[in-house]
């Protein structure tokens, strides 16, 4: 007995894509940027903390700190480069209120929900405890997984296209008028999301091949008659004790 290759691909790729998209959704590295912050005086808490870690570039009488800002769908982080000083907080301000960010959040959450339902249906359709898989159930699950992949791809495309404009007020810079302007670029979570979405589309597309009916062997004495496990009209077939067509192994 042999499991159809398309079902194997779907059952492997779909959960892997779901894990990658979920990882991308919860991590705050969709975009990142560096900024040089000049700090003067001895009363700055950030300056004293950075000095304790040996971080900072002194230019004349002013010390410059390199800051790394990263944003995700639900969290933002700020870290002093080459140090353990890092602070994260829930997204707020213009970035949180940006309609495009909210749209991406909705698309990703819907994608995760549809992909989870699709994987459950695919597992029921492939079912290893019966001789024949439920092709229509497995293919329906594949359709949901493809839809989930397309939704997450749409959200990722919107975010990537507007990456440098999300939550940015041209008159004030990035969310804070006192914070230096950042040069933003795509970060690691965005690539995880792209990879996971593509795997979802591939896995769902493979499961869609389950809609195709398997080819049945023909009766040796009646070439025009197809013989399936449910058909016992061919004497040559019924005389065999083990006829396995399109069966699924566990």
N, C-alpha and C positions, 0 to 999 in steps of 0.2 A: 504494500500500500504506500502511496506517495502523495504528499501534500502539494497542491498546485503551487507553482513558483510565484505566481502573482499574489496569492494569499500570504505566502511567507514574507514576501517583500512588504506587503501592506502592514502585516502584524508587527514587523520589525521597525519600519520607518515611521509609522504613525506615532507610536509611543515615544520614540526618540525625538521626533519633532516637537511633541507636546512638552517634553522635559526642557528642551532648549528654549522654546518660547516662554515657558513659565519662568525659567531662570532669568531670561532677559527682562521679563516684566517686573520682577521683584528687586533687581539690582539697579543701583543708581549710576550706571555708567553708559547712558545713551549718548551723551555728549560731554565733552570736557574742554577745558581751556586753561591756559597759564597766564598769570599776570605778575608783574613786578611791583611790589608795594614798598614804597620808601617810608621808613619809620625813623623819626627823630625823637630825641629825649629819652630819659631813662624810666619814665613812668608807664610805659606800655607793657601790658601783660603779655601780649603776643610776642613782643620783642624779647622780653625776659625769658619766656618759655622757649623761644627759638634759640636763644643764646645757650640755654642749658643743654640743648642738643647739638650745639656746634653748627647751627645753620644760619646763613645770612651772608650777604655780600656787602662789604663796606665800601662806600664811594664817598671819599672826603669825610665829612662829619655825619653823613646820613647812611644808615644801614638799609639795604634792600633785601626784602624777603621774596622768594619765588613761591607763589600760591597756586595750587591746582584746584580748580572748581569743576565739579562733575554734577550732572543732573540726570535723574531718571524720571519715570512716570509718576512716582509717588514720594520720592526722596531726593534731596540734594546734599552734597557733601563739600566740605572745604578742608584742604590739607596743605600743610607747609611741606614743600618738596624736600625729599631726603630726610624726613623726620617722622616720628610717630604721632605728631600733633595732627589730629583729624577730628572734625566735628560734622555730624549729619543731622538733618532736621527734615520734617515733612515739607513738601513743596508749598510755597506761599507766594503771595504777591501777584504781579502780572503774569508770571509763568503759570501759576495755578489757575488763574482766571482765563488764560488763553483758550479760546474755543477749539483751536487745533489740538492742543494737548488733551483736552477733555474728549475730543473725538477719537484720538488715538487710544486713550484709556478704554473707551467703550468698545472699540474694535478689537483690542487685544483680549479683553475680558470675554467678549462674545466668542472670539476664536477659541479660547481655552475651553469654554463650556461646550461648544459644538464638537471640538476634537475629542473631548472626554466621552461624550455620548456616542460619537462615531466609533471610537475604539471599543466601547462596550458592545455595540451592535455587531462590529466585526468579529469580536471574540465569540459571540453567540452564533454567528453565521458559520464560522470555521469549525465550530464545535467538534472536538475530537472523540466524543462519546457515542457518535453515530457513524454509520458507514458513509453517508453522503452529506456534504455540507449544505447549509441553507444559503444558496447562492444569492437570492434576492436580499436577504437580511444582511449578508456580508457586503454586498454592493451598495446597499443603502447606507451602511456605516461608512463606506469609502466615499460616498457622495458628501456626507457631512464633514469628513476629514478634509476633502478638497475645498469645500466652502470655508472651513476654518483656516486653512492655509492661505486662501485668497484674501480673507478678511485681515489676517495679520500682515500679509504683504502690503495691502492697501494702507494700513496704519503705519507701517515702517516707511513706506514711500512718502506719505504725507509728512512724517516727522523728519526724514532725511532732507526732503525738498525745502522745508522751512526751518532747518536746524538752527541757523544763525539768527533767525528772526523771532523765535518763540520766546515770549515773555520779555522782549527787549523793547524798551522805550528809547527811541533815537535821541531824545532830548536829555535822558538821564543815564544811559548806559544800561548795564545788566542788573535790573531789579533794585539797585541801590545807588543813589547819586554819589555816595562817598567811595564806592568801590571802583577800582580802575577797570577800564574796558578790557574784555577778554577776547582772545582770538579762538573761537569755538570750532571744534572738529568732531567727527564721529568717534565714539568710544566702543569698548569691547562688547557691551551688552547689545548694541545695535547689530553687530555682526553675528552674535548668537541668535538674535531674532531672525535675521535673514536666513541663516542656515536652517534653523528649525522650521521656518515657514516653507522653505523649499522641500524639506523632507516630508512635511505634511502633505504637500501637493503630490509628491511622488508616491508616498504610501497610499493616499486616497485614490490616486489614479490606478495604482496596481490593483486595489480592491475592486475598482469598478469593472475590471475584466471578469469578475465573478458573474456578471450578468450574462456572459456568453455561456451557452450550454455546452457541456462536454460532448465530444464525438464518441458515439457508441460503435462497437464492433458490428460488423455485418454477419448475417447468418451464412455459413459456407454453402448451404444448399439453396438458399434464397437470397441472392445478392441484393435484391431490392429491399429487403427487410432488415431494419436496424434492431439490434438486440441490446437492451439495457438490463441492469440487475432486476428491474421490476417486470421485465418481459420474459416469459418462459415458453414462448411458442416455437423456439428453434430447438430441435432434438439434439443437435450437436452441442449446443450451449448447455442445455439442461442436464446433459450427461456428465458435464464437468463438475467436480465437487467444489472448486474454488475459482470463482469468476469475480474479480475485483475491478471495477471500472470507476475511476475518479473518486477513490476512497481517500479518506484523510487519516493519516497516522498520528498518534499522540506523541 
